[in-house]
């Protein structure tokens, strides 16, 4: 599904990440087991909770299902099936 470029950029480039990349060089780093508790991380987690909560509402799910009808992939069964699930 297409995502507005500004939203994609925000989530990918600007939104605070709640954890650093888990590269091989960090596998033995004891800091990995300690989640960050700074203000930016708490804000990002709160924002994620709000996004998930909104996605669980019937209104947002219907709007997403309606939006899916304008996607080129709507001709694929998997997207039509997802659309039906969202409308429940």
C-alpha positions as CSV (number, residue, x, y, z in Angstrom):
1,X,0.0,0.0,0.0
2,X,1.2,3.5,-0.7
3,X,2.1,5.8,2.1
4,X,2.3,9.5,1.9
5,X,6.0,10.4,1.4
6,X,5.9,12.9,4.3
7,X,4.6,10.3,6.7
8,X,7.1,7.7,5.5
9,X,9.9,10.2,5.9
10,X,8.7,11.1,9.4
11,X,8.5,7.5,10.6
12,X,11.7,6.4,8.9
13,X,13.9,9.5,9.1
14,X,12.8,11.7,12.0
15,X,10.7,9.8,14.6
16,X,12.8,8.9,17.6
17,X,13.7,5.2,17.6
18,X,13.0,3.2,20.8
19,X,16.1,1.0,20.3
20,X,19.4,1.2,18.5
21,X,20.0,-1.2,15.6
22,X,20.9,-4.6,16.9
23,X,24.1,-5.2,14.8
24,X,26.3,-8.1,15.4
25,X,28.8,-5.9,17.2
26,X,26.1,-5.2,19.9
27,X,25.2,-8.9,20.5
28,X,27.3,-9.1,23.7
29,X,26.7,-5.5,24.8
30,X,24.9,-5.6,28.2
31,X,23.3,-2.2,27.5
32,X,21.1,-3.9,24.9
33,X,19.1,-5.5,27.8
34,X,18.4,-2.1,29.3
35,X,15.7,-0.2,27.4
36,X,16.2,3.6,27.1
37,X,14.1,5.6,29.5
38,X,14.8,9.1,28.3
39,X,12.0,11.6,27.5
40,X,12.3,11.1,23.7
41,X,11.9,7.4,24.0
42,X,8.9,7.7,26.3
43,X,7.3,10.1,23.8
44,X,7.9,7.8,20.9
45,X,6.4,4.9,22.8
46,X,3.4,7.0,23.8
47,X,3.0,8.0,20.2
48,X,3.1,4.3,19.1
49,X,0.5,3.4,21.6
50,X,-1.8,6.2,20.2
51,X,-1.3,5.0,16.6
52,X,-2.1,1.4,17.5
53,X,-5.1,2.5,19.6
54,X,-6.4,4.5,16.6
55,X,-5.9,1.6,14.3
56,X,-8.2,-0.5,16.5
57,X,-11.1,1.8,16.2
58,X,-13.9,1.0,13.7
59,X,-13.7,4.5,12.2
60,X,-10.0,4.3,11.3
61,X,-10.3,0.7,10.1
62,X,-13.1,1.7,7.8
63,X,-11.2,4.7,6.4
64,X,-8.2,2.4,5.8
65,X,-10.4,-0.2,4.0
66,X,-11.9,2.6,1.9
67,X,-8.4,3.8,1.0
68,X,-7.3,0.4,-0.1
69,X,-9.9,0.4,-2.9
70,X,-7.7,3.1,-4.6
71,X,-4.6,1.0,-4.5
72,X,-3.4,-0.8,-7.7
73,X,-3.0,-4.0,-5.7
74,X,-6.7,-4.2,-4.9
75,X,-6.9,-6.6,-7.9
76,X,-4.9,-9.0,-5.8
77,X,-6.9,-11.4,-3.5
78,X,-4.6,-10.8,-0.5
79,X,-5.5,-7.1,-0.4
80,X,-9.2,-7.7,-0.9
81,X,-9.1,-10.2,1.9
82,X,-7.4,-7.6,4.1
83,X,-10.0,-5.0,3.2
84,X,-12.7,-7.4,4.3
85,X,-11.0,-8.1,7.6
86,X,-10.7,-4.4,8.3
87,X,-14.4,-3.8,7.7
88,X,-15.4,-6.3,10.4
